[in-house]
């Protein structure tokens, strides 16, 4: 996938050296947003709440870091689907503590950024 069909984000938009700082900054920004009121309110039944989106961002950061580690460890890594819609319900995203989610988002962003900082262009 080269771009997100929902938000339009293009994965090749940032050069590789800019990824780690951008991810670290984004993690901090997401964490700051979790101090707002009404974090569990969904704007409509098919749109996640801000807290649900934050949990999703946290999980994406963790999953992507894991995928990079798997890629480095083996020649043919297997990546399980993220099951993002299932996670919202089964992991009770809207019942999670926003302060803990904020810490988790920030930590996951730093962990991924640190891993990316250690990579080079040699593949």
C-alpha positions in Angstrom: 0.0 0.0 0.0 1.5 3.4 -1.0 -1.2 5.6 0.5 -3.9 5.4 3.1 -7.3 5.2 1.3 -9.1 6.8 4.3 -6.9 9.8 5.1 -4.8 10.1 1.9 -1.4 9.9 3.7 1.3 9.0 1.2 4.0 6.8 2.7 6.8 8.1 0.5 6.0 11.8 1.4 8.9 12.0 3.9 12.5 11.1 3.1 13.9 8.3 5.3 16.1 10.6 7.4 13.0 12.7 8.4 10.9 9.7 9.5 12.3 9.2 13.0 12.0 12.9 14.1 8.6 13.2 12.5 7.3 10.0 14.3 8.7 11.2 17.7 7.1 14.6 17.3 3.8 13.1 16.2 3.8 10.8 19.2 4.2 13.8 21.5 1.5 15.7 19.7 -0.9 12.8 20.0 -0.2 12.4 23.7 -0.9 16.1 24.3 -4.3 15.8 22.5 -5.4 13.3 25.1 -5.9 16.0 27.6 -9.1 17.2 25.9 -12.6 16.6 27.2 -15.0 14.2 25.6 -12.3 11.8 24.4 -14.8 8.9 24.2 -17.5 10.5 22.2 -17.9 9.2 18.6 -18.9 11.9 16.1 -21.0 9.2 14.4 -21.4 5.5 14.8 -18.9 4.6 12.1 -16.2 7.2 13.2 -13.9 6.4 16.1 -13.6 8.6 19.2 -10.4 10.5 19.8 -9.4 8.0 22.4 -10.0 5.1 20.0 -7.9 6.8 17.4 -5.1 7.4 19.9 -5.2 3.7 20.9 -5.0 2.8 17.2 -2.0 5.1 16.7 -0.3 3.5 19.6 -0.9 0.0 18.2 0.2 1.0 14.7 3.5 2.3 16.1 4.0 -0.9 18.1 3.1 -3.2 15.2 5.3 -1.3 12.7 8.3 -1.5 15.0 7.6 -5.2 15.4 7.5 -5.7 11.7 10.8 -3.9 11.2 12.4 -6.1 13.8 10.9 -9.3 12.2 12.2 -8.1 8.8 15.7 -7.7 10.2 15.6 -11.1 11.9 14.6 -13.3 9.0 14.6 -13.6 5.2 10.8 -14.2 4.8 9.0 -12.6 7.8 5.3 -13.2 8.2 3.2 -10.3 9.2 -0.2 -11.0 10.8 -3.0 -8.6 10.0 -3.4 -5.9 12.5 -7.2 -6.5 12.9 -7.8 -2.9 13.7 -11.6 -3.0 13.8 -11.5 -6.0 16.2 -8.9 -4.3 18.5 -11.2 -1.4 19.1 -13.9 -3.7 20.6 -11.8 -6.5 22.1 -9.2 -4.2 23.6 -12.0 -1.8 24.8 -10.2 1.2 23.5 -12.8 3.6 24.8 -12.5 2.3 28.3 -8.7 2.8 28.5 -7.2 5.5 30.7 -6.3 8.5 28.5 -3.3 9.4 30.6 -1.9 5.9 30.2 -2.7 5.8 26.5 -0.8 9.2 26.2 2.2 7.7 27.8 2.0 4.6 25.7 1.7 6.6 22.4 4.7 8.7 23.3 6.8 5.6 24.3 5.8 3.7 21.2 6.7 6.7 19.0 10.1 7.0 20.6 10.7 3.3 20.4 9.9 3.3 16.6 11.9 6.5 16.0 14.9 5.0 17.9 14.8 1.9 15.8 14.5 3.9 12.5 17.4 6.1 13.6 19.6 3.0 13.7 18.8 1.9 10.1 20.6 3.0 7.0 19.9 3.1 3.3 21.8 -0.1 2.5 18.6 -2.2 3.1 
